[in-house]
Amino acid sequence: MHFLGIIWNPNETLFNIGFIQIKYYNLLWITAFALGWFIMKRIFTNEKKSVEQLDSLFIYTVLGTMLGARLGHVFFYDWAYYSNHLAEILLPVRESESGSLLFGLINGYEFTGFTGLASHGATLGIIVGTYLYTRKFPEFSMLWIFDRMVIPVAIGCFCVRLGNFFNSEINGKIVDENFIFATKFIRDSDDLHPSKALGITQEKTLNAAYAAIENNPQFSEYLAEIPYRHPAQLYEGICYLFIFILLYFLYWKTDKKNKPGYLFGLFFVLLWSVRFFVEFVKKSQGGFEDTLGILSTGQWLSIPFILIGLFFMFRKTKTA
């Protein structure tokens, strides 16, 4: 790849196990949780906490993250669809017009994995999961956990946005091809719908269809019609990586971790500010922005988290 006019057309599926697709996105989610566990293990060891306590926290966090992210997408961004497809909210399937059989038994559905997850919902899910954890382990306070958990969460956010990039989803707005980071997402369904790609190429699979559009001169006019866009996922992801580095440094090299809520608040301010500003170059993700106007759904949802972060950063508190 090179700067100026990147054509991005990866096969997001690494390999298949029967009907199950293993994608870069799935792998990066697993990587995020694995890195999170190892980072928190080091922190728990440093704080003289047991691995058993960490394992329980890990379970609560994973469940809270996945349920929150899924429900956040459903209710914040796409309730109009899911209100008529309730079975798809918590099942990794999608209604299909191809007449395919799910597991060879149920007609009209296909296995897709969870294709809609929202970071705002994931945040709320982690908060709820942590609250339930502290009910079981009252020796921990929520702020003590949050001040440490935000470190692995930051690197996890980077992994997720990288997964979005491989999936060619959450792309940016249209930009001139001479812009240094201009990227042509061939698999952006708004610019070239899968059904259209199959129709014009007469290929049997989407991967073959997209490859033909990219490489076969016969379809050059369709390739030329696909606009260049901001790689908004990478903008976010790289910023999250720097947030991780900063939080990691502050925890290990300063006494900020001893001020309850400071690292947690700083994480909220930085992460949601990044999200707020990147939204200006990000393609609309839907939701309620048409009703409120001016700002996107993601920006409206980020503002309360930024304010909460400022409160925890600057409130008066005793050093732990």
Backbone torsions as a table, in degrees:
resi	resn	phi	psi	omega
1	MET	NA	152.1	176.7
2	HIS	-142.1	157.7	178.5
3	PHE	-69.6	162.5	-177.4
4	LEU	70.8	96.8	174.9
5	GLY	75.9	55.2	177.4
6	ILE	-77.9	131.3	172.1
7	ILE	-100.8	119.3	-172.6
8	TRP	-113.9	113.4	-176.6
9	ASN	-147.3	57.5	-179.5
10	PRO	-80.7	150.7	169.7
11	ASN	-78.8	109.1	-174.1
12	GLU	-68.1	-14.0	179.9
13	THR	-94.2	121.4	178.5
14	LEU	-71.5	-50.6	177.7
15	PHE	-164.5	167.8	-179.3
16	ASN	-114.6	141.0	170.8
17	ILE	-118.6	93.3	-173.4
18	GLY	65.3	-125.9	179.9
19	PHE	-86.5	-5.6	-177.1
20	ILE	-88.8	129.0	179.0
21	GLN	-100.6	125.7	175.0
22	ILE	-98.1	112.3	-174.4
23	LYS	-109.9	161.8	174.5
24	TYR	-54.5	-40.7	-178.3
25	TYR	-59.4	-46.8	178.5
26	ASN	-61.4	-44.8	-178.2
27	LEU	-62.8	-38.9	-179.3
28	LEU	-71.8	-31.5	172.5
29	TRP	-63.3	-44.8	178.3
30	ILE	-61.7	-42.0	177.9
31	THR	-60.4	-41.0	179.9
32	ALA	-60.7	-45.2	-179.8
33	PHE	-69.0	-37.9	179.6
34	ALA	-65.1	-46.4	177.1
35	LEU	-61.0	-40.6	178.8
36	GLY	-59.4	-42.9	-179.2
37	TRP	-65.1	-44.5	-178.4
38	PHE	-66.9	-38.6	178.0
39	ILE	-66.5	-44.0	179.8
40	MET	-68.9	-30.1	176.4
41	LYS	-62.9	-42.5	178.1
42	ARG	-63.7	-40.5	179.3
43	ILE	-66.3	-45.3	180.0
44	PHE	-62.7	-39.0	177.5
45	THR	-63.5	-42.6	178.3
46	ASN	-62.7	-34.5	-178.5
47	GLU	-91.6	5.4	178.8
48	LYS	59.8	44.3	173.9
49	LYS	-106.9	158.1	-174.4
50	SER	-85.6	153.6	177.1
51	VAL	-66.4	-31.8	178.3
52	GLU	-61.3	-40.8	177.4
53	GLN	-65.1	-38.3	178.3
54	LEU	-66.0	-41.8	-179.2
55	ASP	-59.7	-41.1	178.0
56	SER	-65.3	-43.4	177.8
57	LEU	-61.1	-38.6	179.7
58	PHE	-60.9	-44.0	-179.7
59	ILE	-63.1	-47.0	179.1
60	TYR	-60.8	-39.2	-177.4
61	THR	-69.2	-44.1	179.9
62	VAL	-61.4	-48.5	-179.6
63	LEU	-63.9	-43.4	179.2
64	GLY	-63.3	-41.0	-179.8
65	THR	-63.8	-50.7	-174.8
66	MET	-68.9	-44.6	179.0
67	LEU	-66.3	-43.3	-179.9
68	GLY	-64.5	-43.9	-179.3
69	ALA	-62.9	-41.6	-179.0
70	ARG	-67.4	-50.3	-178.4
71	LEU	-66.8	-32.4	176.8
72	GLY	-62.2	-43.3	178.0
73	HIS	-64.3	-43.7	-177.1
74	VAL	-61.3	-49.2	-172.8
75	PHE	-87.6	-31.8	-179.0
76	PHE	-83.2	-33.4	-168.6
77	TYR	-119.6	-26.4	-170.4
78	ASP	-145.7	38.2	-178.2
79	TRP	-66.4	-30.0	179.8
80	ALA	-57.2	-38.3	178.2
81	TYR	-77.7	-51.1	-172.1
82	TYR	-71.6	-20.1	176.0
83	SER	-63.5	-22.4	177.1
84	ASN	-106.1	3.7	179.8
85	HIS	-139.8	60.0	-173.1
86	LEU	-61.1	-33.1	-178.3
87	ALA	-64.8	-23.4	-176.6
88	GLU	-84.2	-6.7	-177.4
89	ILE	-64.9	-47.6	-175.9
90	LEU	-114.2	7.6	175.8
91	LEU	-114.5	138.2	-177.1
92	PRO	-80.8	54.7	-178.1
93	VAL	-131.4	166.6	178.9
94	ARG	-143.7	138.6	176.5
95	GLU	-60.9	135.2	-174.7
96	SER	-123.3	139.3	177.5
97	GLU	-89.1	-4.1	-175.5
98	SER	-82.0	-6.9	-178.8
99	GLY	75.9	19.6	-178.9
100	SER	-72.1	158.6	-179.7
101	LEU	-104.3	126.2	176.0
102	LEU	-80.7	123.3	-177.0
103	PHE	58.0	17.9	-178.8
104	GLY	74.1	9.7	-173.6
105	LEU	-124.3	-44.8	-172.0
106	ILE	-102.3	121.0	-176.3
107	ASN	-82.4	142.8	173.0
108	GLY	92.6	5.4	179.1
109	TYR	-132.0	153.5	175.4
110	GLU	-132.9	150.7	177.4
111	PHE	-78.0	125.1	-178.2
112	THR	-124.0	-15.3	-166.3
113	GLY	77.2	172.2	179.1
114	PHE	-81.0	109.3	-175.2
115	THR	-96.5	-1.0	179.2
116	GLY	-130.3	110.6	179.0
117	LEU	-135.9	138.8	-176.4
118	ALA	-119.7	131.3	-177.1
119	SER	-66.7	-33.8	177.7
120	HIS	-64.0	-40.8	177.0
121	GLY	-66.1	-38.2	177.8
122	ALA	-61.1	-40.1	178.6
123	THR	-61.7	-46.4	178.3
124	LEU	-63.9	-37.8	178.8
125	GLY	-64.5	-40.0	177.9
126	ILE	-64.6	-40.3	179.2
127	ILE	-62.3	-45.1	179.0
128	VAL	-65.1	-44.1	179.3
129	GLY	-61.0	-39.9	179.0
130	THR	-66.9	-39.4	176.8
131	TYR	-59.5	-45.6	179.8
132	LEU	-65.2	-34.9	177.7
133	TYR	-64.1	-43.8	-179.4
134	THR	-69.2	-21.0	173.5
135	ARG	-69.9	-34.8	179.0
136	LYS	-81.7	-32.9	179.4
137	PHE	-122.6	79.4	-174.7
138	PRO	-65.9	-10.8	177.3
139	GLU	-69.8	-14.8	176.9
140	PHE	-101.2	139.9	170.5
141	SER	-97.3	153.8	-179.3
142	MET	-62.0	-40.2	-178.6
143	LEU	-67.5	-35.7	177.5
144	TRP	-60.3	-43.4	179.6
145	ILE	-68.1	-46.8	-177.8
146	PHE	-59.4	-41.4	-178.4
147	ASP	-62.4	-21.4	-179.9
148	ARG	-103.7	-34.4	-178.1
149	MET	-67.5	-28.8	-176.6
150	VAL	-63.3	-22.3	-179.9
151	ILE	-66.1	-55.4	176.8
152	PRO	-68.5	-28.9	178.5
153	VAL	-62.8	-37.4	-179.4
154	ALA	-62.3	-45.4	178.8
155	ILE	-69.2	-30.9	176.1
156	GLY	-64.5	-38.6	177.8
157	CYS	-62.6	-37.9	176.5
158	PHE	-61.0	-45.8	-179.4
159	CYS	-61.3	-40.9	-178.5
160	VAL	-65.9	-43.8	179.6
161	ARG	-66.4	-33.2	174.9
162	LEU	-64.7	-38.7	175.6
163	GLY	-62.5	-40.3	176.1
164	ASN	-60.3	-37.4	179.4
165	PHE	-64.5	-43.6	178.2
166	PHE	-64.5	-30.9	179.8
167	ASN	-83.0	-4.1	-176.3
168	SER	55.0	43.2	179.8
169	GLU	-125.5	161.7	-174.9
170	ILE	56.3	45.0	-179.3
171	ASN	-75.8	168.0	-179.7
172	GLY	-88.4	-179.5	178.2
173	LYS	-73.9	166.4	-178.8
174	ILE	-65.7	138.9	-178.2
175	VAL	-138.3	157.8	177.9
176	ASP	-64.2	143.3	-176.5
177	GLU	-64.8	-17.6	178.9
178	ASN	-84.1	-6.3	175.8
179	PHE	-64.4	138.5	-169.8
180	ILE	-58.1	-31.3	-178.3
181	PHE	-108.1	16.5	-178.4
182	ALA	-56.6	131.0	-176.2
183	THR	-133.2	129.8	177.4
184	LYS	-97.3	105.7	-179.9
185	PHE	-87.8	97.8	-176.7
186	ILE	-62.9	-30.2	-176.4
187	ARG	-93.6	13.3	174.2
188	ASP	-69.0	115.3	-173.2
189	SER	-67.0	-21.9	177.0
190	ASP	-74.4	-30.4	-178.4
191	ASP	-90.2	-33.9	177.8
192	LEU	-148.8	95.4	-176.4
193	HIS	-64.3	143.0	-179.5
194	PRO	-52.2	-41.4	-179.3
195	SER	-63.9	-35.5	177.8
196	LYS	-69.3	-41.2	179.0
197	ALA	-60.0	-42.5	178.4
198	LEU	-67.6	-38.4	-176.7
199	GLY	-67.5	-42.7	-175.4
200	ILE	-79.4	-25.6	-179.2
201	THR	-95.9	-21.8	-176.8
202	GLN	62.4	22.9	175.0
203	GLU	-80.1	160.3	-176.7
204	LYS	-89.0	-22.3	-179.4
205	THR	-125.9	155.1	-179.9
206	LEU	-64.6	-40.3	-179.5
207	ASN	-59.6	-42.6	178.6
208	ALA	-66.6	-37.9	-179.7
209	ALA	-65.2	-47.0	-179.6
210	TYR	-66.1	-36.8	177.8
211	ALA	-64.0	-39.2	179.6
212	ALA	-65.4	-41.7	-179.7
213	ILE	-65.2	-36.1	-179.7
214	GLU	-73.7	-38.6	-167.7
215	ASN	-111.7	-21.5	-176.0
216	ASN	-90.1	118.4	-179.4
217	PRO	-57.0	-22.0	179.7
218	GLN	-59.6	-27.7	-176.5
219	PHE	-111.0	21.1	-176.1
220	SER	-61.0	-32.2	-179.7
221	GLU	-65.8	-34.0	178.6
222	TYR	-73.4	-36.4	176.8
223	LEU	-64.1	-40.2	-179.1
224	ALA	-66.5	-27.4	-178.4
225	GLU	-75.1	-20.2	-179.7
226	ILE	-74.8	122.7	-175.3
227	PRO	-77.9	159.1	170.6
228	TYR	-81.9	144.7	-178.1
229	ARG	-133.6	162.6	170.7
230	HIS	-67.4	134.2	170.9
231	PRO	-80.7	72.6	-172.2
232	ALA	-60.1	-31.1	179.4
233	GLN	-61.4	-39.7	-179.2
234	LEU	-71.2	-36.2	176.2
235	TYR	-57.0	-50.2	-180.0
236	GLU	-63.1	-49.2	-174.1
237	GLY	-59.9	-43.4	-179.4
238	ILE	-66.1	-39.2	176.2
239	CYS	-62.7	-39.9	178.5
240	TYR	-64.3	-34.4	177.6
241	LEU	-63.2	-41.6	177.4
242	PHE	-67.4	-34.7	176.0
243	ILE	-63.2	-42.3	176.9
244	PHE	-58.4	-47.3	-178.7
245	ILE	-60.3	-42.6	179.8
246	LEU	-64.1	-48.1	-179.0
247	LEU	-64.1	-39.9	178.7
248	TYR	-61.0	-44.0	179.1
249	PHE	-63.8	-46.5	-177.5
250	LEU	-63.2	-35.9	179.9
251	TYR	-68.2	-47.2	-172.1
252	TRP	-86.4	-24.8	-172.4
253	LYS	-112.2	-5.8	-179.7
254	THR	-132.4	178.9	178.8
255	ASP	-100.5	16.1	-177.8
256	LYS	-61.7	-26.7	179.8
257	LYS	-67.0	-17.7	-179.3
258	ASN	-86.5	-3.8	174.0
259	LYS	-99.8	100.8	-173.1
260	PRO	-53.7	124.7	175.3
261	GLY	93.2	-10.4	-175.1
262	TYR	-68.0	-52.0	-178.9
263	LEU	-64.5	-38.0	176.6
264	PHE	-60.6	-47.6	179.9
265	GLY	-64.3	-42.7	179.2
266	LEU	-61.3	-41.9	177.8
267	PHE	-59.4	-46.7	179.9
268	PHE	-61.4	-45.4	-178.4
269	VAL	-62.5	-48.0	-176.3
270	LEU	-69.9	-49.9	-175.2
271	LEU	-63.8	-46.9	-176.0
272	TRP	-77.5	-21.8	171.8
273	SER	-69.3	-41.8	175.0
274	VAL	-58.1	-48.4	-179.9
275	ARG	-59.3	-42.7	-178.3
276	PHE	-60.0	-47.5	-174.8
277	PHE	-76.9	-34.2	178.0
278	VAL	-66.8	-27.4	178.5
279	GLU	-58.4	-24.6	179.9
280	PHE	-65.7	-25.9	179.2
281	VAL	-111.6	11.1	-177.5
282	LYS	-100.4	141.4	175.5
283	LYS	-63.8	144.8	-178.6
284	SER	-57.2	134.9	177.2
285	GLN	-101.7	6.9	179.9
286	GLY	87.0	-156.8	-178.7
287	GLY	97.9	-141.6	-172.9
288	PHE	-107.3	16.7	-175.1
289	GLU	-67.2	-28.1	178.9
290	ASP	-65.6	-28.9	-179.4
291	THR	-78.7	-44.6	-175.8
292	LEU	-87.4	-29.3	177.5
293	GLY	69.5	-179.7	177.0
294	ILE	64.2	-64.1	-177.0
295	LEU	-107.4	160.1	177.0
296	SER	-79.7	167.9	177.1
297	THR	-58.5	-44.4	179.5
298	GLY	-60.6	-36.3	179.1
299	GLN	-70.6	-43.4	177.7
300	TRP	-59.9	-40.9	-178.8
301	LEU	-72.6	-23.6	-178.0
302	SER	-79.7	-31.4	-175.4
303	ILE	-56.2	-48.2	179.2
304	PRO	-59.7	-37.5	-179.6
305	PHE	-67.2	-37.1	177.1
306	ILE	-63.5	-43.4	179.7
307	LEU	-64.8	-39.8	177.0
308	ILE	-62.5	-42.0	178.9
309	GLY	-61.4	-43.7	178.5
310	LEU	-62.0	-38.7	178.3
311	PHE	-60.1	-47.3	-177.7
312	PHE	-71.9	-28.1	178.7
313	MET	-70.3	-39.8	-169.4
314	PHE	-111.9	2.9	176.4
315	ARG	-69.0	151.8	178.3
316	LYS	-78.8	129.8	-178.8
317	THR	-153.6	158.5	176.3
318	LYS	-84.2	140.3	176.6
319	THR	-68.3	134.4	-177.9
320	ALA	-69.2	NA	NA
